[in-house]
Amino acid sequence: MTTNRASTSTIGWVVLGTGILIILAVIFLILMYSVSISFGAVNDVLNAIFGISSAVLAWRLCAEYRAKSPWISYIAPVVAIIGAIFSIVGSVLILYGFTGFFLAGLYSGLGNALIGSWLVVFCYSMQNSNTLPHSLISFGFVVGGFMALGLLGIPGIWARIDSMVFMPSYLYVALFGWLGTYVLYPIWTIWLARNLLSIKQVLPP
């Protein structure tokens, strides 16, 4: 990342916070189905917040992108920001009743897919770096790949499909993007945070 101790620590806490937000979103999703549908609103808000947090993370890692590939340092964070915008849109659509949960979920899924695309680019840029464990980088490719499945939801958004009844088969595949977002992404972020927060302990003053 960066050899600045304070900056590394800040990035580490942003990554950790992102992972915690996703875990909370999953918890409230479970509560929505098991206790009360009212918990769904909290899940929607958290979906938007961790999308924003991921965009912030992308910008914080911009310095590392610039060191590896100048054009990536500008393009990749923009992709993550666009992803955050779609995440916000998805949450707004369902919170204010503009669409049903399915179409709103496609918007949010697209946002997560763009964030996953950024993650793939990030991991690609770090392949020849000794900063992070290769196992973390390899896992990042898997996580980003699963999240990117949400891109298959674009035709569904265009067609304004808002029901799971008789939906096209490709949308079933798009839904697997949530596996990457809700299960794999928090694992990756917490793993990365642990690595970054430990790095700051061994950096020279």
Secondary structure, DSSP 8 states (H G I E B T S, - for coil): --S-HHHHHHHHHHHHHHHHHHHHHHHHHHHHHHT-TTHHHHHHHHHHHHHHHHHHHHHHTHHHHHHH-HHHHHHHHHHHHHHHHHHHHHHHHHHTTSS-HHHHHHHHHHHHHHHHHHHHHHHHHTTT-SSS-HHHHHHHHHHHHHHGGGGGGHHHHHTT---STT--HHHHHHHTHHHIIIIIHHHHHHHHHHHHHHHHHHS--
